[in-house]
Amino acid sequence: MAVVRTRRIIDDAGADAVIAAAEKVANENGYRVVFAVVDPWGEVIQLRRTENAQIASSRVAVDKARTAAIFVRPSRVMEEQVTNGRLGALALHGVSALTGGIPLVVDGEVVGAIGTSGETPDQDEACSLAGAAAEFSTVEVPALTYEGAKLAADAVAAVAKQRGVSPVAAVVDAGGALVYLWRPDAAQVASAEVSVDKARTAAIYRRPSKDFEDQASGGRPSALHLARAVPLQGGMPIVYDGQVIGGIGVSGATSAPEDQELATIGADAAGAAAMATGNGHASGAVFFPRSAVDEKFQTGGLLLDTSGYKIDAGRRSAPGEVEFHERVVDVMHVVKGTATVVTGGEMVDGREVAAGEVRARAIEGGTANTLGEGDVLAIPNGVPHQFVDVSDPFLYFVVKVEA
């Protein structure tokens, strides 16, 4: 399963080359125009105005370029649809049905677009076509795949089901566009859109959406005015090799802090899986520096979630309910603290929380295992187990291997 792929995006030098080629045509013909180059999500990379270009064209050029980028076709196509009677095309989100926007394409992939405005439609388009025909540079960046987005949402879903909560989890790409959404039957309707808003905020601002809630609540209400942002916790960026490749938003759990916690779980799962399958580790080997491990132990959570096995930096402060894994082996190594874990016996009031996963109130019988720093406990699949006595904190690694 590929969590991350590589895609191209036009860079600053490439935008320079595109605009220079378009400007050459404009200068040769005396056109007074504005040029805009955008990325694949329609966000501005570069804008240039020729002398005496009309003021309004600065915005119109961006609109045309955005249309060409996000609809992956010349903006003329949209204008022709409207002219030919398809007025519904005007209702498309983000569209500007005006000729003059041209996609920038490399090896069949749209890496950006150019828009020109200021003269007649044909003259504007002639400039943009010249820009698109120029040789221009791009940069390769990691991008979240559909499989990676689903993995992040599935990680949230697994924990949510265990807890008996029904939030919505939305995963977006680096530009804030929706890739995957998990909405259980019991989820509240409003959470579908709110989760997307949170995910988009985390992705395009490259930080947890909680940062903006903290600002708005802490004396900076103007944070409410940030473009395309919602100041609500529950959105987390998904990071790979130091770059934000997407975001995940969770809405509708029992509280805002739980939304945030679940979003963190999903982001961590996707980031860890990306590290395991990419970043030059062809063998799948993954290194976690001590600083990353220590940080994860502050809250507890998955260090790695990949095909075949998981590594959990577990943190407990109190006993828990009985766990039973039909197809997963748990291998625990204690880092700090003490605990008593009962293994075997018969479960009391068991309930299935997911396929092959059972939780219960207590165990009758079984064997008590007293654990301390450095101890290891291996629990085969099909064996119920329960933490019945735990120090605060109790830190331990758990390697979960599919049986």
N, C-alpha and C positions, 0 to 999 in steps of 0.2 A: 504494500500500500504506500503510495507516494503522498506524503504529507505536504511537501514543498516542491514546487517546480521553479524553473527559471523563466523569466519573461524579460522583454526589452522595453525600455521607455526612452523617449528622446531626451537628451541631456541639454545642458545650456549651450554647449558648442554646436550641437545639432540644430537647436533653435536659431542660433545666429546664422547658420548656413541657409536654413530654410527662408528666413526673413530676408537675407541678403539677395537671394535669387528672386523672391517676389518683389522686392524693392527695385531691383534692376528693371523689371518690366514696367513698374509704375513710373520710374524716372524717365525711361525712354519714351513713354507716352504722355507724360505730364499729368498722371493721375494723382489726385490728392486723397490719400487713403490711410487707413489704420490697419496694421497687421497684428494678429494675435496667434500665438502658438500655445497649445494646451497639452496636458498629459492625457492618458487614456480615460481618465475620469472627468475630463473637461475643466480641470483646474489650470489657471494661467501659469505658464513658464516664462513667457516673454511677450512684451507688447511694444510696438513701435509706431509712431505717427510721422507721416511725411509732412512737410511744411504746408500750412494752410488747410490741413484736413479738417473736416467738420467735427465738432466736439462729440456729437452723439455717436459717431462711428467707433469710438473707443469701446463702448459697451456692445454695440451691434457686432463688431468683429469677434469679440469673445463669445457671444451667443452663437454665431455661425460655426466657430471652431468647436465649441462644446457639442453642438448638434452632430457635427461630422464625427467627433470622437466617440460619443456614447451610443450613437445609432449605427456606427461603423459603415457609413456611406456618405456621399456628398450631400450637403444640405439642399442642393438643387432637387434631389429626389423628393424631399419633403414638400418643397414649394410646389412641385409639379403635381403631387397628390392633391394638395389643397386646390390648386387651380383647376384640376380636372373633376372637382366636385366632392372629394373626400374630406369634408370639413372636420370630421372627427379627428384627423391627424393633428389639428391645432390643440387638442386636449392632451396630447402626449406630454408627460412630465419631462421638462428640460429641453423641449424642442424649440427651435426657431426656424420657421419654414421660409427661409430667405436664402437665395443662392449666394455662394461665396465661401462656403466651408468645405474643405477637402481633407479626408483622412490621410495620415502619414503611415505608410505600411512598409514593414520589413518582413520578408519571408512569410507573407500571408497574415501577419499579426499587426493590428493597429497599435502603434506606439505613441500616438498623439494625433494632433490635427492642426491645420492652419485655417484661419478665417480672415477675410479681407472685407472692408466696408468703406464706402465713401463715393463710389462712382456707380455706374450702371451695374445690374446683376452680372452681365457677361464680362464686363471689365474687371469687376471684383474677382470673379471666378478665374479669369485668366491669370491674375497675379498669384492666386492661391495654387493653381495648377503648376505654375512655374516653380513655386516654392516646394511643392510636394515632389517635383521631378528632380530636385537637386540632390546631390550626395550629402548625407548628413550622418552624424554620429549618434549612437545610442549607448545606454548603459544597461548591463544585465543586473537584474535584481531578483531576489527570492520572492516567490508569490505563494500564497496559501492555496491549496487545491480543494476541490469539493470533498475529497476523502479526509483531508486534514480538518476542514470545517465540521464535517460530520463527527469526527473523532472528538473534537472539543465539546460539541453539544451532547454527544453520547456520554462523556465523562460526567457532565452535569446531570443528565438524566439518570445515570446509575445511582449517584448519591441522593438525588431527589427522591427516587423511588424507595431507597432504603429508609429515608426519613419520613416518607408518607406525605411529601409536599408536591405541589403541581405548578411549578413556575414555567415560564416560556424562556427558552434559550435561543438567541439569534447570533449568528456568526457572519461577519462581514469581511470583505477584503481590505487591503491597505487604503483604498480610496473611500471606504465606507459603504460600498455597495453590498447588498445582501447576497450571501452564498448559500446559507443553510439555516433553517429554522425548525426547532423542535417545540411542538405545542401539544401537550397531553390533553386528553378529553376534558379533564377537570379544571384546566387553566382558565383564568379570567380573560375575557375578550380583550380588554384594554392592554394586557401585557404583551400582546403580539407586536403592537407598534412601539410600545415603550422599550421593549428589549432591543429592538432594532436601533432606536434612538441612542440608547446607552452604548451599544456596540460601536455605532458610528462615531460617537464622541470619543471613545477610547482609541479608535483606530486613527482618525484624522488629526487628533491633538496629541497622539503618541503618549498618552498617560491615562491612569485610571479616571473614570468619570467622577469618582469620589472627590478628586482634587477640586473640582468646580463646585460640588455641593458644599465642601468645607469652606471654600472662599465665599460663596453666597451666604452661608449661615454665619460666617465669622466676620462680617462687617464689609464685605465687598459685593453688594447686591448687583453691581454692574456685570458680574459674571453671568447673569441671566441673559445678557445681550450678546454673548459670543455666538458667531454664526454657526448654525447647524449643530449646536451643542445642547445637551440637556444636563443641568447640574444635579444629577441624581446618581447616587452610588449604585454599583451593579454592572458597570462596564469596565472591562480590562483589555489592554492591548495584548495581542499574541506576538511574541518576540522570537526571532530566530537569528542566531549569529549577530546579535546586537541590533538587528533591524526589525521594525514593526511590519509584520506581514498581514495583519488583520486585527480584528477585535471581536470580543464576545460580550454580549449583554444578557443579563438575567433579570426577569421581572416577575413578581407574583409569588415569591416564597413567603414565609411567615413574617419576615421583617426585611427592612432595607439592608441591615448587616448580613442577613443570610443570603440575600441577592448577591451582595459583594463577595461573600465567601464562596458561593457556588461558581460565580464568574471566574474567580481566581483559580478554582479547581479546574475548570475547563481550559483556561488559558495555559496553566501549567502543564496539563496533559498534552495539549497540542504542541507546545514549545519543546517539551521533553521528547515527544515522538519525532519531531522534526530534527532534533539533535541526533537522535539514534539512527535516522535514515539518511541524513545529509551531512553538511558541514565537513565534507572530506572524509568522513568515517565510512569508507566503503565496506569495512568489515562489520559495521554496526556497533563497534566499540564506542562507549561514551564516557567522557571524563567530567566529573563534577568537582570543581575546586572547593576547598574547605569552606570558603566564605559562602558559597551557594548552599552548601549542606547546612551550615549553621543558620542561615536565614530561613531555610525551609523548616527547620526544627522549631523556629519561633512560633509557628502556627500549626505545623504538621501538614502533610499532604504529599501527593505523588511527586517524586523526583523524575520518574520515567514511566511512561505508559506506552508500550510498544507490543507488537505481535509476539505472543508466546509468554511474555512475562511482564511484571510491573515491579518497580521499586518504590516503596512508600517510606517516607521519613515520618514515622508515627509519633504522635505526642498524645499522652493521656494524663488526665488529672483525677479521674474517678472511674469506678467500675463501669462495665458496659453490658449490653445484652448478649445473649448467646448468638454465635455466628456458626453457620454451616455452609460450606462451599462444596457443591457436588463435583465440580471440575477444576478446582484450584487448590494447589498445595501452598501453605504458608510456611516460610522459614524466617524466624525472628532472631535478631541479634540485639541484645540490650546494650544501649549506649550510656544511659544514666538512669538511676533510680531503682526501685524494686517493685515487683508485682507478683501476684499469685494468679495463675491461669489454670482453670480446670479443663481437662480434655477428656473426651469420651462421655459415657453415661447416656441418659435419655433426656431429650428436650421436653420442656414443659410449656404448653401453649405456643407451639411453633406456628409460624405463618410464613408463607412464601412471599418474598418481596421482589423477586425477579427470577428468571429461568435459572434453576439450579442453585438459587440462593435462598436460604431460610434463616429467619431470626426467631428467637424464643425468649421467654421471660427468665427462665432458669434451667439448670441442669440437675437431674437427680442421679446421684452416684458420680462416676468419673474419677479421675486422678488429679490431685492438686499438685501443680508444679510451681515451686518458688523460684523466681527469677531475680538475678542481680546483675550488676554491670559485667559485661563480657560473656554472659551466658547465651546459649543458643537453644531455641526450641523449634523443632520441625513438626508440623501438623499436616498429616496426609489429607488429601481430599476425602470428603465423606465423614470426617470426624468433627463433631460439635465441640466448640471451645468457648470459654467465657473468662474475661478478666473480672475477678471477684474482689481483689484488693490491690490498690494502685497508689503509689506515691505521687506527689505533685511537685514537679512533673515526672512523668515516666517517658523517657525517650528511647525509641528502638527502631531499627530498620526491619522492614518486612519485605522479603522477596516473594512475590506471588507468581507462581509458575502454573501455566495451564497443564492440567493432567491429561 
